[in-house]
């Protein structure tokens, strides 16, 4: 039994000494990561004769909304101001959330762009449409 204990102690001592002799690998210093901030945009100098009026970059209007799905099967574009899709091939016809709205000297709504149309008032249309056409 004494021999087994000695062999065990020697094995543990050799195993642990191997860990103590190894040197750690040298670490390379990486450059620090800069904090994420929006990159500065180049400033536009004012046009001579028009001081203080910065030039506005022209952005194309989005064709779709981030919140509302476009009407199925119809050519339309999203009108940010009105908050609805405007149907390109039907005048004064709009779409939002599975409902079509039409202005024809008063408001009407339908679940299809071809009707049947049900009369409604300004409270039955999205707020942007009510402001644009009034009643």
N, C-alpha and C positions, 0 to 999 in steps of 0.2 A: 504494500500500500504506500509505503514511503517513496518508492520509485515512481509510482504513478503521480503522486503529488508533485515531486520534483519536475517531472516532464511537463506537467500542466503549467507550473509556475514559469519554467523556462520558455515554453511556447507562448504564453501570454506576454512575457517580458520582451521576447523577440518581435512579436507582432506589434506591440505598442511602440517599441523603439523605432520601428520602420516608419511609423507616422511622424515621429519627432524629428527624424533626420531629413525628411523631404522638405525642400524649400518651396515656399509658395511661388506660383508663377508671377512674373512681373505684370502689373496692371498698367495698361496704357490709359493715359488721361484723355478723355474725350472732351471736345469743346462743350461748354454748357448749352443747353437748349434754350433759345430765347423764348420769352413768354408769348403766347399767341395773342396778337392784337391785329386789328385790321391794318393793312398796309396803307401808308399815306398816299393819297391820290395827288397827282400834280395839280397845282393851282392854275387856274386860267387867269391871265391878266386881263383887266377890263379893256374894252375897245376904246381907242381914243375918241373923245366926244361923248361917250356914254359911261361916265364913272359910276361905280357902285352897283352896276347891274350885271351879275354873273350870268354867263351863258348856260342855259339848261341843256343837258344832253337829251337828245330825243330818244325815247324808248318806244319800241313798238308795243302796241296794246296787246295784251294776252288774248289768245283765241279761246281759251277755256278758263274756267274758274277752278281755284284750288279746293273750294268747298262744295260746289254743286256740279253734278254730272250734266253734260250737254244733252240736248234733245235727241232722241233716237232717230236716225235716218234723215236728218235735215241739215241743210247748210245754215250755219249760224255762227255768231261770234259773241263773246262775253262783253257786256258793257258794265264796267266797274262802277260808273256813276249811278246807273239804274239798278244794279244788283241782279240782273237777269240776262239770259241769252236773248239776242235779237235775231229773229229768223230773217235770213237774207232774201228769201224769195216770196215772203208774204209781208206786206206793209203793216206797220203798227201791230205786229204779232210777236209775243214774247213767251219765254219758257223759263220755269224754275220749279224744281221738285215735283216732277210728274204732272205739272199743270201748265196749260197754255193760257195766256191772257191776250185779249184783243181790245184795242181802243177803236171805237167807231161811234163818236159822239156819246160815249158812255162805255163803261167797262163790261166785258163778258169774259167767261172762263170756260175751259173745256179740258177733257183729258186727251183730246186728239186735235191736231192742228186744223182738221177739216170739220170740227164740230161733232155733235150738236153743242151750241153755245148757250150758256146759262147766264142771264144778267146778274151783275153784282155791282157793289158800290166801291168807293175808294178804300174801304176797310177790308175788302176781299182781295186786294192786290198787294204785291210787295211795295214797301214804303217808297223806294226810288221811283217806281212807276207813278204812284200817286202824286209825288212832287213834280214830276216832269209834265204830266198831262193835266193834273188837277181835275176837279169836277164841280 
